[in-house]
């Protein structure tokens, strides 16, 4: 069973320590951040399964962090807030938060909400089409099957893992650090040349013109983006 990683963001060290300890006891992997800036830095390198996000933080508050996350990701977000006004909660939900819990809260209530959101997300992923196509390129992430036109493309496990990560985030820019950390581990998050070599290999196998790629596109000084592919209904694909 895949372990679940939760990013916990709160500027109160007591709450941070207490909630993190209780999550770990229940088998979750926990990454902590004491402010919004640190949380966004972590998210450049790691994609958690869920974010627990304090609302009232100095400088970059939870509302702004939520807004920035929603610019590139639909990962589940639960807001931790001492503000109970209905208008503020409605604003947060419109902004993209999946749920909120008002401080002070009991750990059992928090766990119930976390598990509910994770079940909902798991159901969404199960229904999501993992077949992408565009032009001559077709990628079936369910069956690990890739074709260019009528030609089946053979990928190494590492090449496939990179393509899968890009495919699951198609249209979004993934930073160099995030790709390196997810594929090779956090200790290799600075090995840019390693990533460039594998991206070049993928382009050679997938692109008509690897020197002018139309699928795996470089975003200078940031990372890479898989573009030009759209989800397809599994019933419509012949992969």
Secondary structure, 3 states (H helix, E strand, C coil): CCCCEEEEECCCHHHHHHHHHHHHHCCCEEEEECCHHHHHHHHCCCCCCEEEEECCCCCCCHHHHHHHHHCCCCCEEEEEECCCCHHHHHHHHHHCCCEEEECCCCHHHHHHHHHHHHHHHHHHHHHCCCEEEECCEEEECCCCEEEECCEECCCCHHHHHHHHHHHHCCCCEEEHHHHHHHHHCHHHCCCHHHHHHHHHHHHHHHCCCHHHCCCEEEECCCEEEECCCEECCHHHCCC
